[in-house]
Amino acid sequence: MILGKSAEVEVIGKRNAVCLVSGGADSVPMTYYVKKVVNPPKMLIIHANYGQRMVQYERWCAAKTAEVLKVPFKEIDVRWLGELSTSKLVSDEPIPETPVDALWDPQKASDRILRWWDVVRNLQLITIGLAHAESFDLKSYITKGTREIWDIYIGIRRETPVAMKDNTPEFIEEMNRVAEVSTHFGGYRVYAPFINLDKDSCIKIGKILGVDWRYTYSCYSGDIWVIHGEEKLPVHCGICSNCRRRYLAFKSADIPDPSLYRKKPVEGDEFKEITVWDETHTSLRVYSQDPG
């Protein structure tokens, strides 16, 4: 699979992988990529609880990914980080609807970033991954006299129309310098395999790798659980900026989005209406493009 020279993952020897997984449509395909393409001897999926309102849905998707890929899963409690944040993701305020035509407006996107910016989140996540990598390495060296190298993978990608500072190749370069100077032995690497890709490209790669998109969650609202068929699944609100960017990425990739939406992300597009039941056994109608 060719991602472009700047996005290729360099694998030297038998290196293991710590994957930082939010449960979204970027980090889950990235984790499939690491498992199936990088194919490390050992692998760990880490999900962070920083007090985000949608944590139960994200955690479920990250854990489901670990289950499907047969990879160990660990959740890290960093809710103190959310206590410092000014982001709407850690508040009880209603999430505003983002008009579709505002998604690609640079000024509106720049203003919108502050709604979702969690203080030093990606920096904190990478240091969590790095702490695990160094711990595994040091324990191996102390007990067996041999090093066990782990690299850190994060599912950030190119953001449009305005880049967030911690979603850039420059940020990953800095994190690699930090990894080298802040650890005893050094030699660990931080990788963002999709850093130069748009979301629709991540979706295309995910399809090739066999991602089950029902087990990914992108919504900022943290909506509801429903029973669909024999499964309990999360529902996307459909109107926040992330829901709409998710749906439009599937549309651009020409891949039907099997996710459940409470409201149609884009009016006029073709969706199936599906009857589901929430946790109080109340029936409701949701929307999906599931071809099944």
Secondary structure, DSSP 4 states (H G I P E B T S, - for coil): ----GGGPPP--SS-EEEEE--SSTTHHHHHHHIIIII--SSEEEEEEESS-TTHHHHHHHHHHHHHHHT--EEEEE-HHHHHH---GGGS-SPPPP--GGGTT-HHHHHHHHHHH--TTHHHHHHHHHHHHHHHHHHHHHHHHSS---EEEEE-----SSS--TTSSHHHHHHHHHHHHHSSSS----EE-TTTT--HHHHHHHHHHHT--GGG----SS--EEEEETTEEEEEE-S-SHHHHHHHHHHHHHT-----EESS-SSTTS--EEEEEEETTS-EEEEEE----
